[in-house]
């Protein structure tokens, strides 16, 4: 699971995310949180759009991750009782 923040470069700054992708000035993009990105935000080279503080975003991301992991299991349970029309009974 990757925790992200939404940022854009400002003031002509050239900043790269942890994967080596340049963060644009023209639009906000979601990038993985890394020490370099956090430092760039604190230095004023990146503008962040998030209104919540970092601990709350981490908790929200963890909750979304937990929900996403539950959903595939629920779908599997729903389809197990159904029979296939393929003739193989799978």
C-alpha positions as CSV (number, residue, x, y, z in Angstrom):
1,X,0.0,0.0,0.0
2,X,1.3,3.4,-1.0
3,X,0.4,6.5,0.9
4,X,0.2,9.5,-1.4
5,X,-0.1,13.3,-1.2
6,X,-1.3,15.6,-3.9
7,X,1.2,18.3,-4.9
8,X,2.5,20.5,-7.7
9,X,5.8,22.3,-8.2
10,X,5.9,26.0,-7.7
11,X,8.2,28.9,-8.3
12,X,10.1,27.1,-11.1
13,X,11.2,24.4,-8.8
14,X,12.3,21.1,-10.3
15,X,11.3,18.3,-8.0
16,X,11.2,14.5,-8.6
17,X,9.1,11.9,-6.8
18,X,10.7,8.8,-5.3
19,X,10.1,6.9,-8.6
20,X,12.1,9.5,-10.6
21,X,9.1,11.2,-12.2
22,X,9.2,15.0,-12.4
23,X,6.4,16.8,-10.5
24,X,4.8,19.3,-12.9
25,X,3.9,22.9,-12.2
26,X,0.8,23.0,-14.3
27,X,-1.3,20.5,-12.4
28,X,-1.6,18.7,-9.1
29,X,-0.5,15.1,-9.1
30,X,-0.6,12.3,-6.5
31,X,2.9,11.2,-5.5
32,X,4.1,8.7,-2.9
33,X,5.1,10.3,0.3
34,X,8.9,10.2,0.7
35,X,11.4,12.2,2.7
36,X,12.3,14.2,-0.3
37,X,8.7,15.2,-1.1
38,X,8.0,16.2,2.5
39,X,11.2,18.2,2.5
40,X,10.2,20.0,-0.7
41,X,6.8,20.9,0.7
42,X,8.4,22.3,3.8
43,X,11.0,24.2,1.7
44,X,8.2,25.7,-0.4
45,X,9.2,24.0,-3.6
46,X,5.9,22.0,-3.7
47,X,2.4,23.2,-3.1
48,X,0.1,20.6,-1.3
49,X,-3.6,20.5,-1.8
50,X,-4.5,18.4,1.2
51,X,-6.4,20.1,4.0
52,X,-5.9,17.3,6.5
53,X,-2.7,16.8,8.4
54,X,-0.4,13.8,7.5
55,X,-1.5,11.5,10.4
56,X,-5.1,11.8,9.4
57,X,-4.4,11.1,5.7
58,X,-2.4,8.0,6.7
59,X,-5.3,6.7,8.8
60,X,-7.7,7.5,5.9
61,X,-5.5,5.6,3.4
62,X,-5.3,2.6,5.8
63,X,-9.0,2.5,6.1
64,X,-9.5,2.7,2.3
65,X,-6.9,-0.1,2.0
66,X,-8.8,-2.3,4.5
67,X,-12.1,-1.7,2.7
68,X,-10.6,-2.5,-0.7
69,X,-9.2,-5.8,0.7
70,X,-12.7,-6.8,2.0
71,X,-14.5,-6.2,-1.2
72,X,-12.9,-8.9,-3.4
73,X,-13.7,-11.5,-0.7
74,X,-17.3,-10.4,-0.6
75,X,-17.6,-10.7,-4.4
76,X,-16.2,-14.2,-4.3
77,X,-18.7,-15.3,-1.7
78,X,-21.6,-14.0,-3.8
79,X,-20.5,-15.9,-6.9
80,X,-19.7,-19.2,-5.3
81,X,-23.3,-20.3,-5.1
82,X,-24.0,-19.6,-8.8
83,X,-23.5,-22.2,-11.5
84,X,-21.7,-21.6,-14.8
85,X,-23.5,-21.9,-18.1
86,X,-20.4,-23.3,-19.7
87,X,-21.4,-26.9,-19.0
88,X,-18.2,-27.5,-17.0
89,X,-19.9,-26.5,-13.7
90,X,-17.1,-24.2,-12.7
